[in-house]
Amino acid sequence: MQITAALLSGVGQPFEITTLTLDDPGPGEVRVRLATSGVCASDAHTRSGRIPSPTPSVLGHEGAGVVESVGAGVTHVRVGDHVALSWMPSCGACRHCQRGRPVLCTAAAPALLAGTMLDGSVRLHDAAGRPVHHYSFLSTFATHTVVPAASAVPIPADVPLAVASIVGCAVLTGYGAVVNQARVTPGSSVVVFGGGGVGLAAVVAARVGGAAQVIVVDPLESKRTAALGFGATHVLAPSPVVAEQVRALTGGDGADYGIDATGSQGVVAQAFDAVVAGGTVVCVGVPAPGVDPVLPGANLVRSEKTVVGSLYGSSRPGLDIPAVLDLYMGGLLPLDRMITKAFRLDEVDTAFDELRAGTLGKGVLVLDPELAGPLPVEAPADLAVPQPVLVGA
């Protein structure tokens, strides 16, 4: 079938809104008509080359929509089901999947980095029939997509699809870092470095988990202000003395937990310095190639602090995405307020410009206004997207 997509031809290039061919889903795959896609910093880092990924490709790894068709062997979803998409499917059979850590699946990782489906092939082609790479199995900057079956997580039909679309990466990453990896306890203190979508999700999770203090460090005043609205108790601008400031706010010893949601140079060391002896630092943001954390060797031993990575919130997406959405529908997680602006697909370059400038909180691309339904923010006056045409229909 023919679809409309935002094609990235190379690093640093503008997106081209074009028509691509999307193949039918193969065995163990699902085709989804997309309602909305989140705009994530990881997409921006890929476009800039900070995160290497093959091109030409269709970016986007946060999305939600409705199942249009399924390949052989798919039984957990049917045509018409609403789904949120997970960018890390799992095979269920490798060592990590068997031990309950599906985001470390050894079958999925090589294909993800290669920009293919799990079988090593692609479902996207340009007008000349040349292959177009997938991005994190999802490629949600398009009207339709084909994904591995494990990436299509069924959700209740009454969940707003715009909200569901951001849970699949930003929300689950920040929420999971707090709940699954740090395991924040009631009455504790947490310092979060970075007030973007991932950082705000960490703030919300920490407050829901009973943290008494949540301190957010971000260079932008707008993001510090937003963090206060999501439950942060204190906000700080980055500085050489930020660790001392955190210690002063937490009784002199430091926070119990630190979350690095940035991956920026030097932040892990600051978080390490800002947590109490015996505390935990969770690294969520992905550093640029060649950026390595530097930690004080003697204190690493003497303070018994834990520094741990968290990929995708150390989650089990098939279980955690519905659980997070249940909390949202129950009024416990204000996920809709995280969405700050909606864009048409042909405004994707504008969304990236605003993301780079730091003026965009959490944006979504509206790919099907009818499916998306009412949005929690003001949308462009005309959200119309060219309708795809079924080849041979």
Secondary structure, DSSP 8 states (H G I E B T S, - for coil): -EEEEEEE-STT---EEEEEEE----TTEEEEEEEEEEE-HHHHHHHHTSS---SSEE----EEEEEEEE-TT--S--TT-EEEE-S----S-SHHHHTT-GGG-TTHHHHHHHTS-TTS--SEE-TTS-EEB-STTT--SBSEEEEEGGGEEE--TTS-HHHHHHIIIIIHHHHHIIIIII---TT-EEEEE--SHHHHHHHHHHHHTT-SEEEEE-S-HHHHHHHHHTT-SEEE---TTHHHHHHHHTTTS-EEEEEE-S--TTHHHHHHHHEEEEEEEEE-S---TT------HHHHHHS--EEEE-GGGG--HHHHHHHHHHHHHTTSS-GGGG--EEEEGGGHHHHHHHHHHT--SSEEEES-HHHH-S-SS---S---------TT-
